[in-house]
């Protein structure tokens, strides 16, 4: 079983409120708009991270992390990208590939809007953890944690903080 903490849109913020949950995870997945490498450095001091860069990220961050990160976690095929859209509204940059080779979990950030929804047509679970940083229009900071056990996704929980 793998305990995952999923976050996005930190925009340079990494506080003890987030790090408390990082310490409880087996690995952390970041869906872009990191903002500063100090964010990922703080996470990596505690746990392994899988991340992608976002549209606000510098050349330094883009050199460290890819635009798309597709990998296996246990028996789950995962695809993380920052600007990916969601079921029935996928970004033109992923639409063809996601239809030809759908993952089990498709994760994007960017919108600052928390979403967890099934794409029944493609047979995948879409997740957007919202935004955990303190910059943006969101009124509540959010992230998601869940467990992967073989081919199962279990115990999904939304974690919320006031801005």
ChimeraX attribute file (.defattr): number of C-alpha atoms within 10 A of each C-alpha:
attribute: neighborCount
match mode: 1-to-1
recipient: residues
	/A:1	14
	/A:2	15
	/A:3	18
	/A:4	22
	/A:5	26
	/A:6	27
	/A:7	27
	/A:8	31
	/A:9	31
	/A:10	25
	/A:11	21
	/A:12	18
	/A:13	16
	/A:14	20
	/A:15	13
	/A:16	8
	/A:17	9
	/A:18	19
	/A:19	15
	/A:20	10
	/A:21	16
	/A:22	23
	/A:23	15
	/A:24	15
	/A:25	20
	/A:26	16
	/A:27	19
	/A:28	24
	/A:29	20
	/A:30	27
	/A:31	32
	/A:32	31
	/A:33	25
	/A:34	29
	/A:35	21
	/A:36	18
	/A:37	15
	/A:38	13
	/A:39	16
	/A:40	22
	/A:41	13
	/A:42	14
	/A:43	19
	/A:44	15
	/A:45	10
	/A:46	16
	/A:47	17
	/A:48	15
	/A:49	20
	/A:50	18
	/A:51	26
	/A:52	26
	/A:53	30
	/A:54	28
	/A:55	14
	/A:56	15
	/A:57	19
	/A:58	15
	/A:59	10
	/A:60	11
	/A:61	20
	/A:62	14
	/A:63	10
	/A:64	11
	/A:65	18
	/A:66	17
	/A:67	17
	/A:68	20
	/A:69	18
	/A:70	15
	/A:71	13
	/A:72	11
	/A:73	15
	/A:74	13
	/A:75	12
	/A:76	17
	/A:77	16
	/A:78	18
	/A:79	21
	/A:80	28
	/A:81	24
	/A:82	25
	/A:83	23
	/A:84	25
	/A:85	22
	/A:86	22
	/A:87	18
	/A:88	9
	/A:89	9
	/A:90	15
	/A:91	14
	/A:92	11
	/A:93	11
	/A:94	14
	/A:95	17
	/A:96	12
	/A:97	11
	/A:98	17
	/A:99	12
	/A:100	9
	/A:101	9
	/A:102	18
	/A:103	23
	/A:104	20
	/A:105	19
	/A:106	25
	/A:107	29
	/A:108	28
	/A:109	29
	/A:110	22
	/A:111	20
	/A:112	23
	/A:113	16
	/A:114	18
	/A:115	17
	/A:116	18
	/A:117	12
	/A:118	16
	/A:119	16
	/A:120	9
	/A:121	9
	/A:122	15
	/A:123	12
	/A:124	19
	/A:125	20
	/A:126	22
	/A:127	21
	/A:128	29
	/A:129	30
	/A:130	29
	/A:131	30
	/A:132	29
	/A:133	26
	/A:134	18
	/A:135	16
	/A:136	14
	/A:137	10
	/A:138	18
	/A:139	13
	/A:140	18
	/A:141	23
	/A:142	26
	/A:143	24
	/A:144	24
	/A:145	22
	/A:146	17
	/A:147	18
	/A:148	18
	/A:149	15
	/A:150	12
	/A:151	13
	/A:152	12
	/A:153	17
	/A:154	13
	/A:155	11
	/A:156	14
	/A:157	12
	/A:158	15
	/A:159	16
	/A:160	14
	/A:161	12
	/A:162	10
	/A:163	12
